[in-house]
Amino acid sequence: PLYLGYANPDGTVGPLLLDHYREMAASGASLIVVENAAVDPMGAGSPFTLRVDEDRFLAGLAELAKTIHREGVLAFLQLNHTGRYAYVPERVAPSPVGSYMGPSREMDEEDIGRAVAAFASAALRVREAGFDGVEVHGGTGYLIVQFLSSRTNQRGDAYGGPLENRMRFPLRV
């Protein structure tokens, strides 16, 4: 997947996004992985990021899946939470390690549980929208890899320290 920023400013699917993926599906590909969709508004990297955190996004996502399927192509949707790179006033992360976006607040147990549940709820919505599968975005410095990295995860609890602990959040997701 490649992030395009073609979603409408409210995170819904718009005509430009549909046109792009229609063209991609017609290219001869057998599988299209649609760019990252925010599982939580606190984890959206831009106002132009697809969202899948509420049922109100289902109609547009269903139209996107149908657009890809019309070409006989499988459709996956990438799920993401950007953590400390989120485009929101208060960013959350495993530890309060800042970024070019500014400071972030360390996630507490409730935040962690909410993020795990957000990934699960989003996956169910993706299935309901008619996609064939999901890809969990675990790279490029976003929340999952923020937990894995000893540089961005400086926690002293069950989610920090040795790799076995730092893997706990990604494995729960």
N, C-alpha and C positions, 0 to 999 in steps of 0.2 A: 504494500500500500504506500501511497504517496500523499501527504497532506497537501491539499489544494487550497483550502479556505473558501470553497464555493458554496458552503451552506449559507442560508439566510442569516441575518444578524441575530435572530432568536434561536438559532440552532436547528431550524427545520430544513427539510430538503427543498431546494429550489430548482428552477428550470435549468440553470447552468450546470448544476450537479447531475441532474438527470441526463442532460445532453452529453456530458463528459463520459459518464459510465455507459451510456448507450453506445457511444463510439468505441469505448474500450471493449465492451462485450462483443461488438461486431468485428473486432480485430482478429479473431481466430483463437483467442485465449480459451482455456477450458475452465478456469477459475479466476474470479475477480475478488480481491480482498479490498473492500471499501475502506477508505481512510478512517483514522481514529475518530471514535465517537465518545463523547464524555459520559461517563457513568454517573457523574455527580456534578452539579453546577460549580462546586468548589474545585473541580478538577479539569475545567475546560481551559484549553490553552489560548483561546481567542474567541471573540464574539462570533466568528465565522466557522466554529467547530460544530460538527453534527452533535446532537445530543440524543441520548437514549435513556434519560433518567426519569421520564414520566410517560404515562400512556398517551399524552397529547402528541407525542412524536411518532406514534405508530403508523398513522395513515401515510405520512410522507415516506417513512422507511419501507412500508409495504409497497408503495409505488416504485421505490428505488429497486427493491428486490425483483419485482415483476419486470421492470425495464431490463435488468440484466438477464433474467430467466428467458425473456422473449427471444433472445439470441441463442438459447440452448446452453447457457453458461451457468455454472455454479456460482453462488454469491455468498461470501462471508463478510462479516462486519468486524472491524477491529475495535476492541473495547479499551478505553484508556482513562487514566486519572493522571494529570500532570504534576500533582503534588506541589513542590516549591516553584514550579514554572507556570502555575495557573494564572489566568488573567482575571483575578479577583482581588479585592482590597486586602483580605486576610487569607494568606496561603498556609496550608498545612503540609507537614513533612515529618519523616521519622524523627528528625532532630532539627533544632532551630538554625540550620546552616543556610545562610542566605544565598541568593543568586542574583543575576542581573535584574530580576524582577523585584528585588528587595528582600526584606526579612520574611521568615516563615515561622509559624508557631509549631512546637512539637505536638504531635498527635497523642492524645491520651487513649486509654483503652476503648472508650466510647467512640472516638473518631475512627479508630482502627476497625471496630466492629461495623460501624456505619459504612466504611469504604468496602469492606468485604461483602456486605449485604448489597451494596450498590452494584458491584460487579455481577453478583448472582441475579439480581432483579433485571439488570440490563440484558444479560444473556437470555433470560426468559422472554423479554420483550423482542429481542432479535429473532428468536424462534417464532414468536407469535406474528411478527411482521413477514415471515416467510423466507428468511435467509436459511441457507443450508448449514451454516456454522459460524463460529466466532473465532477470532484470534485475540488473545490477551496480549496487549502491548507491554512488553517487559524490557524495553530497551530505551536508548537515546536519553537517558538521564531522568526518566519520568518516575512516578511513585514506586512502582515495583522494584526498579533497579536502585532507587534511593534507599530502599530497605536493605537490598543486597550489599551495597557498597559500604565498606567501613569508613570511607571518607564522609559520606552523607548520613550514615546511621551511627550515631555516637551514643545510643541508648544504653542504659545499664540494666534494663529489664529483660524479660523473656523474648523480646524482639530485637535485641542488640547484642553486641559482644561477638562471640564466635559465630562462624558462618552458619552453623546449625540453627542458631537463634535468629540470625538475620534472614534466613530462608523461611521463617515461620509465616510472615505475612504473605509472600508470594504463594506458598503452598496452601494457605487458607483460601486465597482467591481462586 
